[in-house]
Amino acid sequence: MTDKGGAQRLIRTNPLGLWPDSAYDEMVVRQAFSGRSLILVNAPDMIRHVLITRHDIYRRTSAATRLLRPLIGRGLLLSEGRLWRHQRHLIAPTLAPRSIPTLMVPAARAIDAWREALAALQAPIDLLQSLQGLALEVACQSMFSLSAVPFAREVRALIGSATIINLSKPDYLDMMLPAQMPAPRDFRRWWFQRRWMGLISRMIAARQAAPPGGAPRDLFDLLRAASDGDGGGGKRQLRDEVATMIIAGHETTALTLFWACVLVADHPEAQARLAAEAATLDLAGGGADLAAALERMVFTRAVVNETLRLYPPAAMITRRAMIADRCASVAVPKGATVMVAPWVLHRHRSLWRDPERFDPARFLPDAPGYDRFAYLPFGAGPRVCVGAQFALAESSLALAALMQRFAISRLDSDPVEAVVVLTTHPNRAPLFRLIPR
């Protein structure tokens, strides 16, 4: 059990250390935090209850809202009620599985150009920075028909800077005050939001200056059509949705690819199998060809899924009980914080065999099944990530393209540890050596 001061330090520095080792064996763990009940649930039936059956009474916490709003405004991730239903109805079909072949064509072009640029480099490479640039370009081209190149440096300077990392780590007042009541650090967050949303507005202006097409050709056209006629409110909503899609569409994918590279760098046999599977990959193919290639690359998808198990982008999902409830046999008081932690869940010793080991075979077609609610890299229920299928396809395609051209290794063998800053970041970015095949 962590004491109050220790819990506050961990939440501020790295919440992954909040839970004791016993949490990886138990199905329910209770802690008290500043007079409030904090409940970690690992039992799949309880997770289903919180995220699906009674999702209406388990709402996003004020701290999560406070930390996310500077980045995404009132976009899909934070909206509620009628606005959320409208946004999801608009966005979900654009990122549905049937749309993946179309989205993969510009993604493949960006991946091919990135791979050619890597081949021209001689020095050791900061793959994290390189992958962040790639994922930003893919997000902008696939969803907004806009090259990220003129904006990439400024985007990374803002959302990759020490400033936003510090602003995304909650302090005591961030967690205790209602979302509508300003906390001391909110003033710095507002200052950041002005700069960030100003950049998004400039990106929108660049996209709007492009020659008009006929029918909507991408997600931006659909969002713009939905916001037309709503005046300033519609423009702000368009800006917030674009910010949400850019953040969600590139940061988590870049991190997934980075962690996959860290893992396979230590497993040459996995690299060889990935390269063999990608031998006939043609990034210049059409959408149907790329979709068929992705369908054949079962080991590549298994590596991506295993990476998401070990390093889930959203390591912790927190909800606040709006009324008293009973979750299975557990009494949940009103106001309690209920947490589903994929970081813990995916390493739970009762749910996974040898859970700390990197083993892509878990996700091969003939592998034993696992409980649907024991694996939540993209969440579950109504709030499941709307872009999950696109993220999986993009990650698989980029990893296959990298392995087709290069064998990779790290320059050092020092540990790379995970740190939660909204998403699961590394504590450092090791350099990689890329050896042409």
MARTI-532600 format. One line per field, with one value per residue (C-alpha): residue number from 1; residue in one letter; x, z, y. Coordinates in Angstrom, 3 decimals, padded with zeros to 6 digits. Layout:
BEGIN
n <- c(NUM | ...)
res <- c(A | ...)
c1 <- c(X | ...)
c3 <- c(Z | ...)
c2 <- c(Y | ...)
% end
This chain:
BEGIN
n <- c(1 | 2 | 3 | 4 | 5 | 6 | 7 | 8 | 9 | 10 | 11 | 12 | 13 | 14 | 15 | 16 | 17 | 18 | 19 | 20 | 21 | 22 | 23 | 24 | 25 | 26 | 27 | 28 | 29 | 30 | 31 | 32 | 33 | 34 | 35 | 36 | 37 | 38 | 39 | 40 | 41 | 42 | 43 | 44 | 45 | 46 | 47 | 48 | 49 | 50 | 51 | 52 | 53 | 54 | 55 | 56 | 57 | 58 | 59 | 60 | 61 | 62 | 63 | 64 | 65 | 66 | 67 | 68 | 69 | 70 | 71 | 72 | 73 | 74 | 75 | 76 | 77 | 78 | 79 | 80 | 81 | 82 | 83 | 84 | 85 | 86 | 87 | 88 | 89 | 90 | 91 | 92 | 93 | 94 | 95 | 96 | 97 | 98 | 99 | 100 | 101 | 102 | 103 | 104 | 105 | 106 | 107 | 108 | 109 | 110 | 111 | 112 | 113 | 114 | 115 | 116 | 117 | 118 | 119 | 120 | 121 | 122 | 123 | 124 | 125 | 126 | 127 | 128 | 129 | 130 | 131 | 132 | 133 | 134 | 135 | 136 | 137 | 138 | 139 | 140 | 141 | 142 | 143 | 144 | 145 | 146 | 147 | 148 | 149 | 150 | 151 | 152 | 153 | 154 | 155 | 156 | 157 | 158 | 159 | 160 | 161 | 162 | 163 | 164 | 165 | 166 | 167 | 168 | 169 | 170 | 171 | 172 | 173 | 174 | 175 | 176 | 177 | 178 | 179 | 180 | 181 | 182 | 183 | 184 | 185 | 186 | 187 | 188 | 189 | 190 | 191 | 192 | 193 | 194 | 195 | 196 | 197 | 198 | 199 | 200 | 201 | 202 | 203 | 204 | 205 | 206 | 207 | 208 | 209 | 210 | 211 | 212 | 213 | 214 | 215 | 216 | 217 | 218 | 219 | 220 | 221 | 222 | 223 | 224 | 225 | 226 | 227 | 228 | 229 | 230 | 231 | 232 | 233 | 234 | 235 | 236 | 237 | 238 | 239 | 240 | 241 | 242 | 243 | 244 | 245 | 246 | 247 | 248 | 249 | 250 | 251 | 252 | 253 | 254 | 255 | 256 | 257 | 258 | 259 | 260 | 261 | 262 | 263 | 264 | 265 | 266 | 267 | 268 | 269 | 270 | 271 | 272 | 273 | 274 | 275 | 276 | 277 | 278 | 279 | 280 | 281 | 282 | 283 | 284 | 285 | 286 | 287 | 288 | 289 | 290 | 291 | 292 | 293 | 294 | 295 | 296 | 297 | 298 | 299 | 300 | 301 | 302 | 303 | 304 | 305 | 306 | 307 | 308 | 309 | 310 | 311 | 312 | 313 | 314 | 315 | 316 | 317 | 318 | 319 | 320 | 321 | 322 | 323 | 324 | 325 | 326 | 327 | 328 | 329 | 330 | 331 | 332 | 333 | 334 | 335 | 336 | 337 | 338 | 339 | 340 | 341 | 342 | 343 | 344 | 345 | 346 | 347 | 348 | 349 | 350 | 351 | 352 | 353 | 354 | 355 | 356 | 357 | 358 | 359 | 360 | 361 | 362 | 363 | 364 | 365 | 366 | 367 | 368 | 369 | 370 | 371 | 372 | 373 | 374 | 375 | 376 | 377 | 378 | 379 | 380 | 381 | 382 | 383 | 384 | 385 | 386 | 387 | 388 | 389 | 390 | 391 | 392 | 393 | 394 | 395 | 396 | 397 | 398 | 399 | 400 | 401 | 402 | 403 | 404 | 405 | 406 | 407 | 408 | 409 | 410 | 411 | 412 | 413 | 414 | 415 | 416 | 417 | 418 | 419 | 420 | 421 | 422 | 423 | 424 | 425 | 426 | 427 | 428 | 429 | 430 | 431 | 432 | 433 | 434 | 435 | 436 | 437)
res <- c(M | T | D | K | G | G | A | Q | R | L | I | R | T | N | P | L | G | L | W | P | D | S | A | Y | D | E | M | V | V | R | Q | A | F | S | G | R | S | L | I | L | V | N | A | P | D | M | I | R | H | V | L | I | T | R | H | D | I | Y | R | R | T | S | A | A | T | R | L | L | R | P | L | I | G | R | G | L | L | L | S | E | G | R | L | W | R | H | Q | R | H | L | I | A | P | T | L | A | P | R | S | I | P | T | L | M | V | P | A | A | R | A | I | D | A | W | R | E | A | L | A | A | L | Q | A | P | I | D | L | L | Q | S | L | Q | G | L | A | L | E | V | A | C | Q | S | M | F | S | L | S | A | V | P | F | A | R | E | V | R | A | L | I | G | S | A | T | I | I | N | L | S | K | P | D | Y | L | D | M | M | L | P | A | Q | M | P | A | P | R | D | F | R | R | W | W | F | Q | R | R | W | M | G | L | I | S | R | M | I | A | A | R | Q | A | A | P | P | G | G | A | P | R | D | L | F | D | L | L | R | A | A | S | D | G | D | G | G | G | G | K | R | Q | L | R | D | E | V | A | T | M | I | I | A | G | H | E | T | T | A | L | T | L | F | W | A | C | V | L | V | A | D | H | P | E | A | Q | A | R | L | A | A | E | A | A | T | L | D | L | A | G | G | G | A | D | L | A | A | A | L | E | R | M | V | F | T | R | A | V | V | N | E | T | L | R | L | Y | P | P | A | A | M | I | T | R | R | A | M | I | A | D | R | C | A | S | V | A | V | P | K | G | A | T | V | M | V | A | P | W | V | L | H | R | H | R | S | L | W | R | D | P | E | R | F | D | P | A | R | F | L | P | D | A | P | G | Y | D | R | F | A | Y | L | P | F | G | A | G | P | R | V | C | V | G | A | Q | F | A | L | A | E | S | S | L | A | L | A | A | L | M | Q | R | F | A | I | S | R | L | D | S | D | P | V | E | A | V | V | V | L | T | T | H | P | N | R | A | P | L | F | R | L | I | P | R)
c1 <- c(000.000 | 001.388 | 001.171 | -000.442 | 002.800 | 004.250 | 001.111 | 001.199 | 004.843 | 004.154 | 001.162 | 003.318 | 006.417 | 005.315 | 001.917 | 003.073 | 004.615 | 001.367 | 000.287 | 002.085 | 003.343 | 000.281 | -001.897 | -000.578 | -002.169 | -005.343 | -008.579 | -009.445 | -007.105 | -008.339 | -006.397 | -007.370 | -006.201 | -006.931 | -010.117 | -011.330 | -011.599 | -009.343 | -010.275 | -008.255 | -010.261 | -008.594 | -011.458 | -012.775 | -016.421 | -015.865 | -014.101 | -017.048 | -019.396 | -017.452 | -016.703 | -019.849 | -022.752 | -022.812 | -020.636 | -023.321 | -022.473 | -018.681 | -017.484 | -014.094 | -012.389 | -011.901 | -008.117 | -008.167 | -010.314 | -007.996 | -004.914 | -006.416 | -008.354 | -005.321 | -004.405 | -007.786 | -010.276 | -013.761 | -012.964 | -014.291 | -012.238 | -013.728 | -017.183 | -020.281 | -023.928 | -025.485 | -022.304 | -020.277 | -022.866 | -022.861 | -019.051 | -018.678 | -021.394 | -019.473 | -015.932 | -016.324 | -017.310 | -014.279 | -011.940 | -013.944 | -012.292 | -013.855 | -012.068 | -008.608 | -007.556 | -008.222 | -006.362 | -003.417 | -002.495 | -001.252 | 000.103 | 002.200 | 003.572 | 004.644 | 006.195 | 008.126 | 009.517 | 010.473 | 012.239 | 014.218 | 015.288 | 016.476 | 018.558 | 020.430 | 021.479 | 024.845 | 024.960 | 023.082 | 019.426 | 017.010 | 014.160 | 011.666 | 012.012 | 011.991 | 008.856 | 007.071 | 007.735 | 006.509 | 003.314 | 002.520 | 002.951 | 000.740 | -001.987 | -001.999 | -001.910 | -004.365 | -006.982 | -006.506 | -004.802 | -002.181 | 001.571 | 002.829 | 006.285 | 005.774 | 004.393 | 006.237 | 009.022 | 006.583 | 004.221 | 007.024 | 008.461 | 005.117 | 003.803 | 007.223 | 008.678 | 009.469 | 006.756 | 003.856 | 005.343 | 005.415 | 001.930 | 000.573 | 001.709 | -001.013 | -000.333 | -002.507 | -004.843 | -005.278 | -006.761 | -008.797 | -010.438 | -013.529 | -012.743 | -014.556 | -012.472 | -009.042 | -005.988 | -002.738 | -001.037 | -004.033 | -002.759 | 000.338 | -001.888 | -004.048 | -000.921 | 000.143 | -003.352 | -003.322 | -000.092 | -001.170 | -004.629 | -003.125 | -000.913 | -003.895 | -005.781 | -002.872 | -002.883 | -006.622 | -006.099 | -003.476 | -005.875 | -008.735 | -006.512 | -006.114 | -008.155 | -011.670 | -012.636 | -015.983 | -017.379 | -015.718 | -012.313 | -011.107 | -012.011 | -011.397 | -014.039 | -016.611 | -015.738 | -015.841 | -019.210 | -020.636 | -019.400 | -020.557 | -023.253 | -022.400 | -020.402 | -017.635 | -018.786 | -018.512 | -015.037 | -013.881 | -015.341 | -013.614 | -010.327 | -010.781 | -011.602 | -008.552 | -006.395 | -007.845 | -007.228 | -003.660 | -002.781 | -004.512 | -003.565 | 000.168 | 001.450 | 000.190 | 001.219 | 004.728 | 005.111 | 003.809 | 006.344 | 009.131 | 008.398 | 008.175 | 011.658 | 012.988 | 011.564 | 012.631 | 016.110 | 016.680 | 015.139 | 016.983 | 014.883 | 011.730 | 013.348 | 014.242 | 010.672 | 009.301 | 011.658 | 010.699 | 007.013 | 007.526 | 009.751 | 007.100 | 005.570 | 005.014 | 004.313 | 003.417 | 000.422 | -003.183 | -005.449 | -006.710 | -003.142 | -001.992 | -005.000 | -004.260 | -000.591 | -001.598 | -003.937 | -001.050 | 001.331 | 000.017 | 003.322 | 003.777 | 000.312 | 001.145 | 004.294 | 002.249 | -000.400 | 002.218 | 003.865 | 000.493 | 000.111 | 003.444 | 003.304 | -000.357 | -000.626 | -003.178 | -001.663 | -004.466 | -008.169 | -009.775 | -013.459 | -015.390 | -018.516 | -021.304 | -023.555 | -022.987 | -022.807 | -022.054 | -019.494 | -019.667 | -019.232 | -017.482 | -019.320 | -018.302 | -019.130 | -020.289 | -017.290 | -014.855 | -012.197 | -012.340 | -009.288 | -008.762 | -005.010 | -004.047 | -000.429 | -001.360 | -004.077 | -001.786 | 000.797 | -001.648 | -000.310 | -003.768 | -004.723 | -001.508 | 001.135 | 004.661 | 003.281 | 006.604 | 007.994 | 007.865 | 006.001 | 004.179 | 002.957 | 000.198 | -001.544 | -001.075 | -004.271 | -003.717 | -002.831 | -005.091 | -007.656 | -007.683 | -010.541 | -011.763 | -011.535 | -008.012 | -006.587 | -007.520 | -004.894 | -007.609 | -010.119 | -013.577 | -017.227 | -018.701 | -015.424 | -013.230 | -010.675 | -012.390 | -009.112 | -007.966 | -008.133 | -006.272 | -003.601 | -003.104 | -002.867 | -000.462 | 001.768 | 001.900 | 002.664 | 005.413 | 007.044 | 006.975 | 008.473 | 011.260 | 012.102 | 011.993 | 014.810 | 016.841 | 018.057 | 018.059 | 020.045 | 020.519 | 023.816 | 023.513 | 021.934 | 020.776 | 017.115 | 014.473 | 011.737 | 008.133 | 006.842 | 003.194 | 002.691 | -000.889 | 000.540 | 003.263 | 006.540 | 010.111 | 012.290 | 014.928 | 015.320 | 018.181 | 019.999 | 019.577 | 021.838 | 020.122 | 021.886 | 020.604 | 019.493)
c3 <- c(000.000 | -000.999 | 001.531 | 000.597 | -000.036 | -002.001 | -004.124 | -004.962 | -006.024 | -008.196 | -009.906 | -010.598 | -011.796 | -013.113 | -012.174 | -013.304 | -009.873 | -008.070 | -007.732 | -005.634 | -007.100 | -005.660 | -008.109 | -010.850 | -009.056 | -007.560 | -009.359 | -007.226 | -005.390 | -003.143 | -002.003 | -000.225 | -001.703 | 000.077 | 001.570 | -001.692 | -002.678 | -005.523 | -006.964 | -009.544 | -011.346 | -013.262 | -013.445 | -017.038 | -015.924 | -013.753 | -016.590 | -018.862 | -016.201 | -015.881 | -019.558 | -021.189 | -019.006 | -016.767 | -018.741 | -018.173 | -014.474 | -014.824 | -016.303 | -017.174 | -014.156 | -013.832 | -013.768 | -017.131 | -018.611 | -017.229 | -018.764 | -022.167 | -022.891 | -023.781 | -026.468 | -027.985 | -026.786 | -026.926 | -029.564 | -029.714 | -026.766 | -024.316 | -025.650 | -023.983 | -024.737 | -027.964 | -029.260 | -028.709 | -030.499 | -033.459 | -033.650 | -033.433 | -036.031 | -038.354 | -037.773 | -037.205 | -040.805 | -042.167 | -040.091 | -040.315 | -041.652 | -045.109 | -045.405 | -044.550 | -048.134 | -049.267 | -046.291 | -046.802 | -050.222 | -048.948 | -045.847 | -048.025 | -050.022 | -046.810 | -045.444 | -048.675 | -048.671 | -045.000 | -045.671 | -048.551 | -046.302 | -043.669 | -046.282 | -047.009 | -043.380 | -042.226 | -038.552 | -035.734 | -035.817 | -033.216 | -034.322 | -031.897 | -033.458 | -036.951 | -036.259 | -034.788 | -038.020 | -040.096 | -038.099 | -038.278 | -042.050 | -042.399 | -040.217 | -042.142 | -045.600 | -044.928 | -042.996 | -044.185 | -047.618 | -046.266 | -045.996 | -042.466 | -043.635 | -043.298 | -039.776 | -038.449 | -036.635 | -034.805 | -033.941 | -032.400 | -030.630 | -028.894 | -028.098 | -027.740 | -025.511 | -021.823 | -021.366 | -022.431 | -020.652 | -017.412 | -017.986 | -018.532 | -015.134 | -012.571 | -009.184 | -006.083 | -006.943 | -010.511 | -009.086 | -006.260 | -007.859 | -010.103 | -013.824 | -014.010 | -011.188 | -012.329 | -010.762 | -010.440 | -013.332 | -015.610 | -016.463 | -018.053 | -019.811 | -021.252 | -022.507 | -024.234 | -025.652 | -027.350 | -029.172 | -030.024 | -031.298 | -033.246 | -035.036 | -035.754 | -037.173 | -039.533 | -040.671 | -041.335 | -043.330 | -045.455 | -046.113 | -046.965 | -049.461 | -051.448 | -054.679 | -053.897 | -054.842 | -055.654 | -053.154 | -049.702 | -050.212 | -046.635 | -042.986 | -043.116 | -045.818 | -043.702 | -040.583 | -042.481 | -044.052 | -040.624 | -039.176 | -042.045 | -040.972 | -037.280 | -037.241 | -034.693 | -032.735 | -035.810 | -036.582 | -033.042 | -033.190 | -036.519 | -034.996 | -031.938 | -034.048 | -036.256 | -033.133 | -031.729 | -034.909 | -035.267 | -031.649 | -031.529 | -035.100 | -034.770 | -031.196 | -030.194 | -033.523 | -033.321 | -029.780 | -030.757 | -033.583 | -031.314 | -028.676 | -031.415 | -032.585 | -029.023 | -028.659 | -031.998 | -031.732 | -028.956 | -030.964 | -034.267 | -034.956 | -034.884 | -037.252 | -039.691 | -039.662 | -040.158 | -043.097 | -044.715 | -044.390 | -045.906 | -048.774 | -051.459 | -049.976 | -052.651 | -051.208 | -054.671 | -054.919 | -054.813 | -051.792 | -052.464 | -052.935 | -049.681 | -047.817 | -049.170 | -048.172 | -044.648 | -044.466 | -045.301 | -042.718 | -039.713 | -037.812 | -038.336 | -036.892 | -034.014 | -033.228 | -033.237 | -030.981 | -028.574 | -028.503 | -027.622 | -024.853 | -023.262 | -023.973 | -024.296 | -025.473 | -022.756 | -019.732 | -017.408 | -017.909 | -015.025 | -014.332 | -011.508 | -010.144 | -010.399 | -008.099 | -005.699 | -007.519 | -007.055 | -009.493 | -009.195 | -005.442 | -004.865 | -003.425 | -005.255 | -003.320 | -005.082 | -006.087 | -006.089 | -008.801 | -010.623 | -012.681 | -015.486 | -016.074 | -019.297 | -018.114 | -015.128 | -016.894 | -019.750 | -017.267 | -014.918 | -013.891 | -013.762 | -017.232 | -019.208 | -019.179 | -018.595 | -019.060 | -018.964 | -021.928 | -025.480 | -027.308 | -030.536 | -030.868 | -028.374 | -031.216 | -034.072 | -035.489 | -033.914 | -030.446 | -027.438 | -026.995 | -024.314 | -022.625 | -024.620 | -021.522 | -020.629 | -023.648 | -024.025 | -026.046 | -027.447 | -024.591 | -024.911 | -025.122 | -026.537 | -025.867 | -027.701 | -029.949 | -033.222 | -035.160 | -033.803 | -037.130 | -038.980 | -036.261 | -036.468 | -040.258 | -040.303 | -037.613 | -039.368 | -042.748 | -041.398 | -039.372 | -042.356 | -044.642 | -042.144 | -041.672 | -045.431 | -045.961 | -042.713 | -039.841 | -036.732 | -033.508 | -030.593 | -029.851 | -026.142 | -023.983 | -021.138 | -020.159 | -021.759 | -019.191 | -019.706 | -018.226 | -018.429 | -019.715 | -021.013 | -023.216 | -022.582 | -023.362 | -022.983 | -020.322 | -023.010 | -026.780 | -027.530 | -030.851 | -033.416 | -036.116 | -039.404 | -041.578 | -045.173 | -046.068)
c2 <- c(000.000 | 003.406 | 006.248 | 009.543 | 011.413 | 008.511 | 008.205 | 011.907 | 011.666 | 008.632 | 010.236 | 013.262 | 011.386 | 007.991 | 006.489 | 003.039 | 002.604 | 003.398 | -000.220 | -002.852 | -006.117 | -007.875 | -005.896 | -008.189 | -011.170 | -009.743 | -008.947 | -005.907 | -003.537 | -000.737 | 002.284 | 005.477 | 008.762 | 012.052 | 010.687 | 009.199 | 005.582 | 004.437 | 001.033 | -000.878 | -003.570 | -006.412 | -008.904 | -008.962 | -009.027 | -005.950 | -004.133 | -004.873 | -003.486 | -000.210 | 000.430 | -000.975 | -002.120 | 000.978 | 003.351 | 005.966 | 006.275 | 005.988 | 009.268 | 010.691 | 012.255 | 016.002 | 015.519 | 013.708 | 016.474 | 019.140 | 017.483 | 016.677 | 019.869 | 022.029 | 019.485 | 018.648 | 021.252 | 019.744 | 017.157 | 013.602 | 012.321 | 014.824 | 015.593 | 014.189 | 013.501 | 014.689 | 016.367 | 013.186 | 011.034 | 013.442 | 013.516 | 009.761 | 009.183 | 011.513 | 010.240 | 006.488 | 005.529 | 007.400 | 005.224 | 001.991 | -001.222 | -000.763 | 002.608 | 001.237 | 000.342 | 003.920 | 005.412 | 003.070 | 004.505 | 007.906 | 006.153 | 003.838 | 006.788 | 008.516 | 005.303 | 004.717 | 008.279 | 007.919 | 004.633 | 006.155 | 009.032 | 006.533 | 004.712 | 007.953 | 008.397 | 007.097 | 008.047 | 006.277 | 007.254 | 008.585 | 006.332 | 007.831 | 011.267 | 009.774 | 007.711 | 010.716 | 012.596 | 009.660 | 009.176 | 012.894 | 012.858 | 009.763 | 011.300 | 014.562 | 012.984 | 010.153 | 012.078 | 015.665 | 015.421 | 017.798 | 017.396 | 017.868 | 018.953 | 022.743 | 022.282 | 019.233 | 021.061 | 023.344 | 020.478 | 018.434 | 021.468 | 021.967 | 018.497 | 016.903 | 019.580 | 019.448 | 022.084 | 019.875 | 016.860 | 018.851 | 020.265 | 016.749 | 015.497 | 016.225 | 017.707 | 017.421 | 020.318 | 019.077 | 015.896 | 017.383 | 020.427 | 020.138 | 020.519 | 023.860 | 025.351 | 026.629 | 025.013 | 027.007 | 025.207 | 025.748 | 029.221 | 027.713 | 025.185 | 027.975 | 029.721 | 026.485 | 025.934 | 029.334 | 028.472 | 024.927 | 025.825 | 028.730 | 026.218 | 023.951 | 026.931 | 027.650 | 024.020 | 024.263 | 027.454 | 025.702 | 022.823 | 025.183 | 026.990 | 023.760 | 023.471 | 022.253 | 018.723 | 017.207 | 014.751 | 014.720 | 013.127 | 012.807 | 013.243 | 016.984 | 017.496 | 015.644 | 017.634 | 020.908 | 020.083 | 019.294 | 022.588 | 024.843 | 027.263 | 027.079 | 030.320 | 030.707 | 027.671 | 025.469 | 026.769 | 026.070 | 022.559 | 021.915 | 023.087 | 020.855 | 017.792 | 018.336 | 018.708 | 015.482 | 013.515 | 014.795 | 014.037 | 010.652 | 009.811 | 010.131 | 010.145 | 006.707 | 005.125 | 006.548 | 005.225 | 001.775 | 001.578 | 002.788 | 000.150 | -002.501 | -001.490 | -001.682 | -005.189 | -006.658 | -005.133 | -007.682 | -010.548 | -011.146 | -014.240 | -012.112 | -009.612 | -012.387 | -013.660 | -010.149 | -009.565 | -012.866 | -012.061 | -008.597 | -009.781 | -009.234 | -006.069 | -003.402 | 000.030 | 001.327 | -000.999 | 000.153 | 000.061 | -003.458 | -004.746 | -003.147 | -004.533 | -008.019 | -007.691 | -006.681 | -009.658 | -012.018 | -010.532 | -012.439 | -012.433 | -008.698 | -008.066 | -010.407 | -008.370 | -005.164 | -006.708 | -008.034 | -004.608 | -003.086 | -005.649 | -004.796 | -001.048 | -000.007 | 003.623 | 004.411 | 002.692 | 003.797 | 004.486 | 006.353 | 006.853 | 008.509 | 006.843 | 009.406 | 007.355 | 004.467 | 001.150 | -002.520 | -003.887 | -007.677 | -008.195 | -004.853 | -001.870 | 001.311 | 004.484 | 007.621 | 009.723 | 006.794 | 006.677 | 003.357 | 002.522 | 000.033 | -000.093 | -001.898 | -001.725 | -003.914 | -005.896 | -006.947 | -008.195 | -009.892 | -013.279 | -014.878 | -013.689 | -014.188 | -016.907 | -015.557 | -012.033 | -010.139 | -012.082 | -010.742 | -013.509 | -012.549 | -016.159 | -015.256 | -013.431 | -015.884 | -017.410 | -020.839 | -019.487 | -020.120 | -017.391 | -014.720 | -012.914 | -009.911 | -007.747 | -008.870 | -007.015 | -003.351 | -001.461 | 000.814 | 000.715 | -000.838 | 000.072 | 003.273 | 005.111 | 002.599 | 004.325 | 005.160 | 004.921 | 001.537 | -000.328 | 002.403 | 002.506 | -001.277 | -001.207 | 001.747 | 000.249 | -003.130 | -001.576 | 000.689 | -002.095 | -004.456 | -001.796 | -001.101 | -004.781 | -005.407 | -002.916 | -002.978 | -005.082 | -002.907 | -002.913 | -000.557 | 001.154 | 000.424 | -002.234 | 000.008 | -000.445 | 001.730 | 002.232 | 003.290 | 006.543 | 007.563 | 011.115 | 010.836 | 008.066 | 005.476 | 007.246 | 005.957 | 007.517 | 008.049 | 007.674 | 005.251 | 005.461 | 002.684 | 001.321 | 000.382 | -002.173 | -002.535 | -006.055)
% end
